Amino acid sequence: MPKIKVNGSELYYEDTGGPGEAIIFSHGLLWNTTLFAPQVTALKGRYRCISYDHRGQGQSADAQGSEIGMDLLTEDAVALIRALNLEKVHFCGLSMGGFIGMRLAARFPQLVRSLILCETSADAEPAENIPKYKRLSFVARWIGIRVVTPQVMPILFGKTALTDSGRANDRARWMQQMNKNRRSIWRAVNGVLFRSAVMDELPRIQAPTLVIVGEEDVATVPAKAARIAQAIPNAQLVHIPGAGHSSTVEAPEAVNAAIANFLAQPR
């Protein structure tokens, strides 16, 4: 699969091609393009599906400095859209990808046809979370992420997916994905921990917006999704039962249906 040089970095991306309207999939922290594999499979027959790895994650180039900030990642998304000669896109972001999506739609409305926000927040990181996440990041940086993966799993996944006896293979696959992260992931973690709130920018978003949240999400709880939906004009809110912070892989059928229904609505 190709890589593209944009905004001073090299990003890995996957593109199904085709004549349909383009959907950009933007993953969350500790993930890569695989976070949206079920959605790409479901939608590629009607849409051109493009998923990419953020700088410093997945197969994209690493970064320098102490933080990969959300504004920089938003500039990366703008550069990617323009480099691929896409006029307007449906932008689907989960968690970190949602942080980017909100900034993109508010600041570059000419590039966004519609916005899908999954498991995300418009607030700054709660102060009470930062010491714990900094400790986990420190251990991952200096010892390796395998040591902290068991503590990260309950943050990224809901209790249903973590306790269902029939989903042992899913859990093993998700843990394997977490363990692939580079030790330099601490730069991306800092970008999440020290991001600014964008709640005041949300009323500027004019693109049709769908907000999706897993009912078991403990990282960005459903109340945060409700606040986003209330702040964006005419936004729609969908709850996904039995899913946590990684609803796209925990409950893919429900997420696929929500996205397909949203995209099919007349504009």
N, C-alpha and C positions, 0 to 999 in steps of 0.2 A: 504494500500500500504506500501511497506517496507521502512525501513531506514537502512543506512549502515554507519558504523564507518570507516572513512578514514581521514588521515592527521590531527588527533587530534580533529576532529569534527564529528558530526552525520548528514548526509545528507538524506533528503527525496527524493525518486525517484520513477518514474513510468516506468514500463518495459512491453511492449506488448509481449515480447518473440518472438519465431519463429526462423526459420533457416536463414532468410535473413541477408544481411549485416547490421551492426548496424549504426544507426544515433543517435547521442547525441544532444539533444536540450538544449541550455543554454540561459536562459531568461535575460531580461533587468531589470534595477533598478525599484523597486516598483511593480514588477510582481512576478509570480511564474510559475509553469508548465502549467497553463491554457493559457499562452501566445501562446503556440504552439499546443493547442488542435485541431484546424482545420487541421494542417499539420499532426499530428499523425493519425487522423481519415482517412485522404486521403492516407497516405503512409504505414500504418501498414499491409496492405495486401501483400506487397512486401519486406518490410524492418522490422528489429527489431528496434522499436522506443523507445528510452530511454530519458525521460525528468527529470530534477532534479531541486531542489530549492537550490540556493546558501546559504552558511552559513549566518545566520543573516536575512534570508528572508523566506517567505512562511512557510513551516512546518519543515524546517531544524533547527538545534540547533542555539541558539544565539551565539554571539561572545563577546570577551572581548577587552579591549583597545579602542583607539580613532578612529581606521580606519581599515576597511577590505580592504586591498590592492589588486590590480589586480594580483600581483605576487603570493600572497597567494591563490587567487581563481583559478589561473592557476594550482598551485600545487594540489588543490582539484580536479580539472578536471582530471589531470594525475592519481591521486590516485584512483578516481572513475573508470576510464577506466581499470586500472590494477586490481582493486578489483573484477570487474565483468568479468575478464578474457577475455577481448576484445583485439584482436590483433591490428586491425586498424579500425578506425571509420570514418564515415562521420560526421563532426562536424558543427552544425548549431547554430550560436549565433547571438542574436539581441542586439544592443547597448552594455550594459555591457558584455553580452555573446559574442559579437564580439570582445571586448577588450581581452577577454580570448582566443577566437579562434585564433586571430592573434599571440598571444604569444605562444600558444600551437603549432601551425603549424610551427612557426619559430624555436622554441627551442626543440621540440620533434617531429621531422618529421616522425619518425618511428611509431607514433601512429595515424597519420592522413591520411586517404585514400583520402578525399576531404574536402574542406572548403567552407561553405556557410556563408557569412557575411551580415547581415541585419541591416540597419539603424545604422551604427556605424562610428567610427572615429579612425584614427591612430595618431591623434594629442593629445597633452595635452588639458585639458579643457581651453577654451579661458578665459583670465583673467577677461574680462568684465562680464562674467557670474557668477563668483564665489561669489561676494557679495550678489546677488539676491538669489542664490541657498542656500547660508549659512543662510540667513534670513528665508527662507522657512523651512529649516531643523531645525533651532532653534525653530520655532513655533511648528513644528510637534513633536519635542522631548518633549517640556515642556507643551504644551496645547493639542496636538493631531492632527493627520493628517487630520481629517475631516475639520479643519479650512482652510487648504491650498489646499485641493483637487481641488476646483474651479480654482485656479491659476495654478495648475499642468496640468489640462486637456488640455489646448491649447498647452502645450509643448509636451505632449505625443501623441496627436491625430491631424490629419489634419482638415482643415476647412470643407471639404466635410462631414466627419463623424460627426463633431460637429454641423453642421447646417441642415443636412438632416432631414426633418420632419418625415420621415418614420423610423428613427433609434433611436427613443427615448428610446426604451427598451435596445438597445445596450449601449447607453450612461449611462443609469442607472446601468447596469451590470458592466461596466467598472469603474464607480465611486465607486460601492460597493467593487470591487476588490482593488482599491486604499485605501479605508478606512480600509481594513483588515490589513494593515501594522502596525507592532509594533512601539512603540515610539523609540525603539532602532535602527530603520532604519537609524538614523543619522550616524551610523558607516559605513554603506554601502555607504551612500551619500558621506562621506569624502573620501572613496576609489575611487569614481568616480571623485570627484573634484580635488584631488591631485595626480591623476595618471600621469605617465610619458608617453611621446610620444614614439611610436614604429615604426614610419615611416621608420627609418633606418634599421629595421629588416625585412621589408616586402620583399625585393629582395631575401631573403633566403628561402622564402616559395616556395616549389616545388610542393605541392599538387594542383591538379586542383581546381580552386577557382571561385565561383560565388559571385558577389557583388550585393545586392538588395537594392534599395532605393526608398522610397515613394517620389513622386514629390512634396508633400506638407510638407515634413519633415522640421521643423524649428529648431529641436534640433541638428541633424547632417545632415546638408543640402546636397543636391545632389552633390555639388562641392567636398565635402569631400569624398563621395563614388567614384567619378571619380578619385581622387588622389590615393585612395587605389588600384583601378583597374589598374591604370597606373603603380603602383610601384610593383605589384605582377606579376611575369612572366605569360603571357597568360591568365590572369584573364578575366572573362566575366562580363559585367555590364548590369543590367536590371533595368529600371525605372518602378515604379508601379503608374499609374495615380490614382488620387483621394485618395491617402493614405498619412498619416503622419508618425510619429515616431513608430507607432505600426501597421505596415502594415500587419502583420500576422493575426490580428483580424479585421482590417479595410477593407482589400481587400483580404480575404483568398483564393478565387478562383484564382486570378492572381498570388499570391505568390505560391500556390500549383502547378500551372502549370509551373512556372519558375523553381521551385526546381525539379519537376518530369522530366522536359525536360533536365535539367542539369545532373541529376543522370543517366539518360538513355543514355547519350552520351558514345560512345566507348572510352576506355582508352588505 
